[in-house]
Amino acid sequence: MENSLSAGKWVTKVADELAEVLQPTVNLDWEIKTPDLDWTQSQTAIHTMRACLEYSYQVVGKRIDTYQPVLFEKKEKATPAEYLPMIATAARVLEKVVKDAEPSDRAWHAYGISDAVGFAAMGVVEVSVHTYDLAKGFGIDFVPDSQAAEFAINRIFSGTTEYPAHKSQGELLLWLAGRIELSGVARRTGWKWNGVPR
């Protein structure tokens, strides 16, 4: 099991993966709808960046009753080429925050009060799954990195449901997050993880 000194590296790994996958799309129309979501591609990207920063604020602030009252948005005229790199930047902020956290630190999340390692795993899920969403919106096939997915699955999905047969941990993560059918098992609805340390 990862500790806080190493867990954050998986967030930056998947954020770098996002940047590589989506770089060829920066001149396309990011105001189209993201498949299966109520956001545009631009809004999905900003949500992904925001999740990493909000998780960082949770870990540092140690608030255990709700989220920190902050909101992050892109500047009005920012282009995808300008704001996509912010996802990797936000991931690196989360990595540093997780690395500096104490094992006893706790903060609130709707899916359970969690520790820094849990928030790193949440960051991996947010970035990996929304990379899939964004890539799908542009007709790009994408499966998350299996090592990072394995870390996230072991930390926050373990014990939450039975897993169907799967070819990779990245594929399993997409099923756990309700994105794909897997081995004849329907897409999940109403899914959630369990961030509580255990």
ChimeraX commands (.cxc) that place a marker at each C-alpha (Angstrom):
marker #1 position 0.00,0.00,0.00 radius 0.5
marker #1 position 1.26,3.46,-0.92 radius 0.5
marker #1 position 2.13,5.96,1.78 radius 0.5
marker #1 position 1.82,9.74,1.60 radius 0.5
marker #1 position 5.44,10.11,0.46 radius 0.5
marker #1 position 4.80,8.22,-2.77 radius 0.5
marker #1 position 1.03,8.24,-3.42 radius 0.5
marker #1 position 0.95,11.65,-5.08 radius 0.5
marker #1 position 3.19,10.52,-7.93 radius 0.5
marker #1 position 0.25,8.65,-9.45 radius 0.5
marker #1 position -1.76,11.86,-9.77 radius 0.5
marker #1 position 1.00,13.56,-11.74 radius 0.5
marker #1 position 1.48,10.45,-13.88 radius 0.5
marker #1 position -2.14,10.41,-15.01 radius 0.5
marker #1 position -2.20,14.20,-15.45 radius 0.5
marker #1 position 0.82,13.98,-17.75 radius 0.5
marker #1 position -1.00,11.21,-19.59 radius 0.5
marker #1 position -4.03,13.49,-20.01 radius 0.5
marker #1 position -1.84,16.23,-21.47 radius 0.5
marker #1 position -0.26,13.83,-23.95 radius 0.5
marker #1 position -3.58,12.33,-25.07 radius 0.5
marker #1 position -5.37,15.66,-25.47 radius 0.5
marker #1 position -2.58,17.86,-26.85 radius 0.5
marker #1 position -3.61,17.09,-30.47 radius 0.5
marker #1 position -7.10,18.45,-29.74 radius 0.5
marker #1 position -6.25,21.93,-28.49 radius 0.5
marker #1 position -7.38,23.60,-31.73 radius 0.5
marker #1 position -10.69,21.74,-31.88 radius 0.5
marker #1 position -14.04,22.95,-30.55 radius 0.5
marker #1 position -13.99,22.54,-26.77 radius 0.5
marker #1 position -17.51,23.94,-26.40 radius 0.5
marker #1 position -19.07,20.71,-27.64 radius 0.5
marker #1 position -20.78,18.53,-25.04 radius 0.5
marker #1 position -18.75,15.87,-23.24 radius 0.5
marker #1 position -20.44,12.50,-23.87 radius 0.5
marker #1 position -22.68,11.36,-21.00 radius 0.5
marker #1 position -22.02,14.51,-18.95 radius 0.5
marker #1 position -23.84,17.82,-18.61 radius 0.5
marker #1 position -20.68,19.80,-19.30 radius 0.5
marker #1 position -18.84,21.04,-22.34 radius 0.5
marker #1 position -15.37,19.70,-22.98 radius 0.5
marker #1 position -13.97,22.93,-21.58 radius 0.5
marker #1 position -16.06,22.63,-18.41 radius 0.5
marker #1 position -15.00,19.00,-17.96 radius 0.5
marker #1 position -11.34,19.98,-18.24 radius 0.5
marker #1 position -11.73,22.79,-15.71 radius 0.5
marker #1 position -13.60,20.46,-13.34 radius 0.5
marker #1 position -10.65,18.05,-13.55 radius 0.5
marker #1 position -8.18,20.79,-12.68 radius 0.5
marker #1 position -10.46,22.06,-9.93 radius 0.5
marker #1 position -10.78,18.62,-8.34 radius 0.5
marker #1 position -7.02,18.38,-7.84 radius 0.5
marker #1 position -6.84,21.86,-6.31 radius 0.5
marker #1 position -9.89,21.33,-4.11 radius 0.5
marker #1 position -8.46,18.05,-2.82 radius 0.5
marker #1 position -5.23,19.91,-2.05 radius 0.5
marker #1 position -7.15,22.50,-0.05 radius 0.5
marker #1 position -8.99,19.76,1.82 radius 0.5
marker #1 position -5.78,18.02,2.85 radius 0.5
marker #1 position -4.04,21.24,3.91 radius 0.5
marker #1 position -7.11,22.75,5.59 radius 0.5
marker #1 position -8.07,19.51,7.38 radius 0.5
marker #1 position -11.71,20.57,7.33 radius 0.5
marker #1 position -13.86,17.62,8.36 radius 0.5
marker #1 position -17.41,18.99,8.05 radius 0.5
marker #1 position -17.61,19.98,4.37 radius 0.5
marker #1 position -15.54,21.18,1.41 radius 0.5
marker #1 position -13.48,24.36,1.61 radius 0.5
marker #1 position -15.52,27.33,0.32 radius 0.5
marker #1 position -13.38,27.95,-2.76 radius 0.5
marker #1 position -14.03,27.88,-6.49 radius 0.5
marker #1 position -11.50,27.73,-9.33 radius 0.5
marker #1 position -12.37,28.74,-12.90 radius 0.5
marker #1 position -10.50,29.56,-16.08 radius 0.5
marker #1 position -10.04,33.13,-17.23 radius 0.5
marker #1 position -12.69,34.13,-19.73 radius 0.5
marker #1 position -10.52,34.19,-22.86 radius 0.5
marker #1 position -8.22,31.30,-21.96 radius 0.5
marker #1 position -7.81,28.70,-24.69 radius 0.5
marker #1 position -7.45,24.92,-24.30 radius 0.5
marker #1 position -3.76,25.21,-25.13 radius 0.5
marker #1 position -3.44,27.58,-22.16 radius 0.5
marker #1 position -5.62,25.91,-19.54 radius 0.5
marker #1 position -5.01,22.21,-20.23 radius 0.5
marker #1 position -1.47,22.44,-18.76 radius 0.5
marker #1 position -3.10,23.69,-15.55 radius 0.5
marker #1 position -4.40,20.17,-14.92 radius 0.5
marker #1 position -0.84,18.90,-14.69 radius 0.5
marker #1 position 0.06,21.90,-12.53 radius 0.5
marker #1 position -2.86,21.23,-10.19 radius 0.5
marker #1 position -1.88,17.57,-10.00 radius 0.5
marker #1 position 1.63,18.58,-8.93 radius 0.5
marker #1 position 0.18,20.78,-6.22 radius 0.5
marker #1 position -1.79,17.80,-4.93 radius 0.5
marker #1 position 1.31,15.60,-5.10 radius 0.5
marker #1 position 3.31,18.05,-2.98 radius 0.5
marker #1 position 0.48,18.49,-0.48 radius 0.5
marker #1 position 0.07,14.72,-0.09 radius 0.5
marker #1 position 3.82,14.27,0.33 radius 0.5
marker #1 position 3.92,16.85,3.13 radius 0.5
marker #1 position 0.85,15.53,4.97 radius 0.5
marker #1 position 0.99,13.60,8.21 radius 0.5
marker #1 position -0.44,10.05,8.24 radius 0.5
marker #1 position -2.94,11.22,10.86 radius 0.5
marker #1 position -4.27,14.14,8.79 radius 0.5
marker #1 position -7.94,13.83,7.86 radius 0.5
marker #1 position -10.35,15.89,5.74 radius 0.5
marker #1 position -13.96,15.70,4.61 radius 0.5
marker #1 position -15.24,14.21,1.39 radius 0.5
marker #1 position -18.80,13.28,0.49 radius 0.5
marker #1 position -17.66,9.65,0.14 radius 0.5
marker #1 position -16.03,9.50,3.56 radius 0.5
marker #1 position -13.56,11.45,5.69 radius 0.5
marker #1 position -10.20,10.53,4.25 radius 0.5
marker #1 position -6.45,10.80,4.61 radius 0.5
marker #1 position -3.92,12.28,2.18 radius 0.5
marker #1 position -3.38,8.97,0.39 radius 0.5
marker #1 position -7.13,8.71,-0.12 radius 0.5
marker #1 position -7.22,12.16,-1.69 radius 0.5
marker #1 position -4.37,11.19,-3.99 radius 0.5
marker #1 position -6.40,8.17,-5.08 radius 0.5
marker #1 position -9.42,10.41,-5.65 radius 0.5
marker #1 position -7.24,12.66,-7.80 radius 0.5
marker #1 position -6.20,9.67,-9.88 radius 0.5
marker #1 position -9.83,8.71,-10.44 radius 0.5
marker #1 position -10.89,12.24,-11.35 radius 0.5
marker #1 position -8.06,12.76,-13.84 radius 0.5
marker #1 position -8.13,9.26,-15.35 radius 0.5
marker #1 position -11.89,9.07,-15.78 radius 0.5
marker #1 position -12.22,12.56,-17.19 radius 0.5
marker #1 position -9.34,11.91,-19.58 radius 0.5
marker #1 position -11.51,9.06,-20.84 radius 0.5
marker #1 position -14.54,11.39,-21.07 radius 0.5
marker #1 position -12.63,14.11,-22.91 radius 0.5
marker #1 position -10.92,11.67,-25.25 radius 0.5
marker #1 position -14.27,10.06,-26.07 radius 0.5
marker #1 position -15.66,13.48,-26.91 radius 0.5
marker #1 position -13.02,13.85,-29.58 radius 0.5
marker #1 position -13.28,10.28,-30.86 radius 0.5
marker #1 position -10.06,9.09,-29.19 radius 0.5
marker #1 position -9.84,5.64,-27.61 radius 0.5
marker #1 position -8.33,5.78,-24.14 radius 0.5
marker #1 position -7.80,3.38,-21.25 radius 0.5
marker #1 position -6.19,4.71,-18.03 radius 0.5
marker #1 position -2.72,3.73,-16.90 radius 0.5
marker #1 position -3.03,0.38,-15.14 radius 0.5
marker #1 position -0.50,1.01,-12.35 radius 0.5
marker #1 position -2.12,4.29,-11.33 radius 0.5
marker #1 position -5.57,2.71,-11.63 radius 0.5
marker #1 position -4.49,-0.18,-9.43 radius 0.5
marker #1 position -3.34,2.24,-6.73 radius 0.5
marker #1 position -6.67,4.09,-6.83 radius 0.5
marker #1 position -8.78,0.93,-6.91 radius 0.5
marker #1 position -6.92,-0.64,-3.99 radius 0.5
marker #1 position -7.23,2.51,-1.91 radius 0.5
marker #1 position -10.80,3.68,-2.45 radius 0.5
marker #1 position -12.79,1.00,-4.26 radius 0.5
marker #1 position -11.60,-2.07,-2.35 radius 0.5
marker #1 position -14.56,-3.80,-0.71 radius 0.5
marker #1 position -17.19,-1.60,-2.36 radius 0.5
marker #1 position -18.37,-4.14,-4.97 radius 0.5
marker #1 position -17.48,-7.38,-6.73 radius 0.5
marker #1 position -15.25,-6.90,-9.75 radius 0.5
marker #1 position -16.11,-8.49,-13.11 radius 0.5
marker #1 position -13.40,-10.13,-15.23 radius 0.5
marker #1 position -11.14,-7.50,-16.77 radius 0.5
marker #1 position -8.09,-7.23,-19.00 radius 0.5
marker #1 position -6.46,-4.34,-17.16 radius 0.5
marker #1 position -6.80,-2.24,-14.04 radius 0.5
marker #1 position -7.43,0.77,-16.26 radius 0.5
marker #1 position -10.42,-0.97,-17.80 radius 0.5
marker #1 position -11.66,-1.97,-14.35 radius 0.5
marker #1 position -11.42,1.64,-13.15 radius 0.5
marker #1 position -13.59,2.79,-16.04 radius 0.5
marker #1 position -16.19,0.19,-15.09 radius 0.5
marker #1 position -16.04,1.11,-11.39 radius 0.5
marker #1 position -16.62,4.75,-12.36 radius 0.5
marker #1 position -19.64,3.90,-14.47 radius 0.5
marker #1 position -18.07,4.58,-17.86 radius 0.5
marker #1 position -18.14,1.19,-19.60 radius 0.5
marker #1 position -19.73,-2.22,-19.61 radius 0.5
marker #1 position -17.29,-4.94,-18.64 radius 0.5
marker #1 position -17.42,-8.69,-19.33 radius 0.5
marker #1 position -21.15,-8.51,-19.92 radius 0.5
marker #1 position -21.76,-6.53,-16.74 radius 0.5
marker #1 position -23.71,-3.32,-17.32 radius 0.5
marker #1 position -22.35,0.14,-16.63 radius 0.5
marker #1 position -22.68,1.10,-12.99 radius 0.5
marker #1 position -25.09,3.81,-11.89 radius 0.5
marker #1 position -25.08,5.57,-8.55 radius 0.5
marker #1 position -21.52,4.41,-8.02 radius 0.5
marker #1 position -19.21,5.84,-5.36 radius 0.5
marker #1 position -15.91,5.04,-3.71 radius 0.5
marker #1 position -15.08,4.72,-0.02 radius 0.5
marker #1 position -12.40,7.19,1.02 radius 0.5
marker #1 position -12.29,6.16,4.69 radius 0.5
marker #1 position -8.82,4.83,5.68 radius 0.5
marker #1 position -8.94,1.10,6.28 radius 0.5
marker link #1:1,2 radius 0.2
marker link #1:2,3 radius 0.2
marker link #1:3,4 radius 0.2
marker link #1:4,5 radius 0.2
marker link #1:5,6 radius 0.2
marker link #1:6,7 radius 0.2
marker link #1:7,8 radius 0.2
marker link #1:8,9 radius 0.2
marker link #1:9,10 radius 0.2
marker link #1:10,11 radius 0.2
marker link #1:11,12 radius 0.2
marker link #1:12,13 radius 0.2
marker link #1:13,14 radius 0.2
marker link #1:14,15 radius 0.2
marker link #1:15,16 radius 0.2
marker link #1:16,17 radius 0.2
marker link #1:17,18 radius 0.2
marker link #1:18,19 radius 0.2
marker link #1:19,20 radius 0.2
marker link #1:20,21 radius 0.2
marker link #1:21,22 radius 0.2
marker link #1:22,23 radius 0.2
marker link #1:23,24 radius 0.2
marker link #1:24,25 radius 0.2
marker link #1:25,26 radius 0.2
marker link #1:26,27 radius 0.2
marker link #1:27,28 radius 0.2
marker link #1:28,29 radius 0.2
marker link #1:29,30 radius 0.2
marker link #1:30,31 radius 0.2
marker link #1:31,32 radius 0.2
marker link #1:32,33 radius 0.2
marker link #1:33,34 radius 0.2
marker link #1:34,35 radius 0.2
marker link #1:35,36 radius 0.2
marker link #1:36,37 radius 0.2
marker link #1:37,38 radius 0.2
marker link #1:38,39 radius 0.2
marker link #1:39,40 radius 0.2
marker link #1:40,41 radius 0.2
marker link #1:41,42 radius 0.2
marker link #1:42,43 radius 0.2
marker link #1:43,44 radius 0.2
marker link #1:44,45 radius 0.2
marker link #1:45,46 radius 0.2
marker link #1:46,47 radius 0.2
marker link #1:47,48 radius 0.2
marker link #1:48,49 radius 0.2
marker link #1:49,50 radius 0.2
marker link #1:50,51 radius 0.2
marker link #1:51,52 radius 0.2
marker link #1:52,53 radius 0.2
marker link #1:53,54 radius 0.2
marker link #1:54,55 radius 0.2
marker link #1:55,56 radius 0.2
marker link #1:56,57 radius 0.2
marker link #1:57,58 radius 0.2
marker link #1:58,59 radius 0.2
marker link #1:59,60 radius 0.2
marker link #1:60,61 radius 0.2
marker link #1:61,62 radius 0.2
marker link #1:62,63 radius 0.2
marker link #1:63,64 radius 0.2
marker link #1:64,65 radius 0.2
marker link #1:65,66 radius 0.2
marker link #1:66,67 radius 0.2
marker link #1:67,68 radius 0.2
marker link #1:68,69 radius 0.2
marker link #1:69,70 radius 0.2
marker link #1:70,71 radius 0.2
marker link #1:71,72 radius 0.2
marker link #1:72,73 radius 0.2
marker link #1:73,74 radius 0.2
marker link #1:74,75 radius 0.2
marker link #1:75,76 radius 0.2
marker link #1:76,77 radius 0.2
marker link #1:77,78 radius 0.2
marker link #1:78,79 radius 0.2
marker link #1:79,80 radius 0.2
marker link #1:80,81 radius 0.2
marker link #1:81,82 radius 0.2
marker link #1:82,83 radius 0.2
marker link #1:83,84 radius 0.2
marker link #1:84,85 radius 0.2
marker link #1:85,86 radius 0.2
marker link #1:86,87 radius 0.2
marker link #1:87,88 radius 0.2
marker link #1:88,89 radius 0.2
marker link #1:89,90 radius 0.2
marker link #1:90,91 radius 0.2
marker link #1:91,92 radius 0.2
marker link #1:92,93 radius 0.2
marker link #1:93,94 radius 0.2
marker link #1:94,95 radius 0.2
marker link #1:95,96 radius 0.2
marker link #1:96,97 radius 0.2
marker link #1:97,98 radius 0.2
marker link #1:98,99 radius 0.2
marker link #1:99,100 radius 0.2
marker link #1:100,101 radius 0.2
marker link #1:101,102 radius 0.2
marker link #1:102,103 radius 0.2
marker link #1:103,104 radius 0.2
marker link #1:104,105 radius 0.2
marker link #1:105,106 radius 0.2
marker link #1:106,107 radius 0.2
marker link #1:107,108 radius 0.2
marker link #1:108,109 radius 0.2
marker link #1:109,110 radius 0.2
marker link #1:110,111 radius 0.2
marker link #1:111,112 radius 0.2
marker link #1:112,113 radius 0.2
marker link #1:113,114 radius 0.2
marker link #1:114,115 radius 0.2
marker link #1:115,116 radius 0.2
marker link #1:116,117 radius 0.2
marker link #1:117,118 radius 0.2
marker link #1:118,119 radius 0.2
marker link #1:119,120 radius 0.2
marker link #1:120,121 radius 0.2
marker link #1:121,122 radius 0.2
marker link #1:122,123 radius 0.2
marker link #1:123,124 radius 0.2
marker link #1:124,125 radius 0.2
marker link #1:125,126 radius 0.2
marker link #1:126,127 radius 0.2
marker link #1:127,128 radius 0.2
marker link #1:128,129 radius 0.2
marker link #1:129,130 radius 0.2
marker link #1:130,131 radius 0.2
marker link #1:131,132 radius 0.2
marker link #1:132,133 radius 0.2
marker link #1:133,134 radius 0.2
marker link #1:134,135 radius 0.2
marker link #1:135,136 radius 0.2
marker link #1:136,137 radius 0.2
marker link #1:137,138 radius 0.2
marker link #1:138,139 radius 0.2
marker link #1:139,140 radius 0.2
marker link #1:140,141 radius 0.2
marker link #1:141,142 radius 0.2
marker link #1:142,143 radius 0.2
marker link #1:143,144 radius 0.2
marker link #1:144,145 radius 0.2
marker link #1:145,146 radius 0.2
marker link #1:146,147 radius 0.2
marker link #1:147,148 radius 0.2
marker link #1:148,149 radius 0.2
marker link #1:149,150 radius 0.2
marker link #1:150,151 radius 0.2
marker link #1:151,152 radius 0.2
marker link #1:152,153 radius 0.2
marker link #1:153,154 radius 0.2
marker link #1:154,155 radius 0.2
marker link #1:155,156 radius 0.2
marker link #1:156,157 radius 0.2
marker link #1:157,158 radius 0.2
marker link #1:158,159 radius 0.2
marker link #1:159,160 radius 0.2
marker link #1:160,161 radius 0.2
marker link #1:161,162 radius 0.2
marker link #1:162,163 radius 0.2
marker link #1:163,164 radius 0.2
marker link #1:164,165 radius 0.2
marker link #1:165,166 radius 0.2
marker link #1:166,167 radius 0.2
marker link #1:167,168 radius 0.2
marker link #1:168,169 radius 0.2
marker link #1:169,170 radius 0.2
marker link #1:170,171 radius 0.2
marker link #1:171,172 radius 0.2
marker link #1:172,173 radius 0.2
marker link #1:173,174 radius 0.2
marker link #1:174,175 radius 0.2
marker link #1:175,176 radius 0.2
marker link #1:176,177 radius 0.2
marker link #1:177,178 radius 0.2
marker link #1:178,179 radius 0.2
marker link #1:179,180 radius 0.2
marker link #1:180,181 radius 0.2
marker link #1:181,182 radius 0.2
marker link #1:182,183 radius 0.2
marker link #1:183,184 radius 0.2
marker link #1:184,185 radius 0.2
marker link #1:185,186 radius 0.2
marker link #1:186,187 radius 0.2
marker link #1:187,188 radius 0.2
marker link #1:188,189 radius 0.2
marker link #1:189,190 radius 0.2
marker link #1:190,191 radius 0.2
marker link #1:191,192 radius 0.2
marker link #1:192,193 radius 0.2
marker link #1:193,194 radius 0.2
marker link #1:194,195 radius 0.2
marker link #1:195,196 radius 0.2
marker link #1:196,197 radius 0.2
marker link #1:197,198 radius 0.2
view
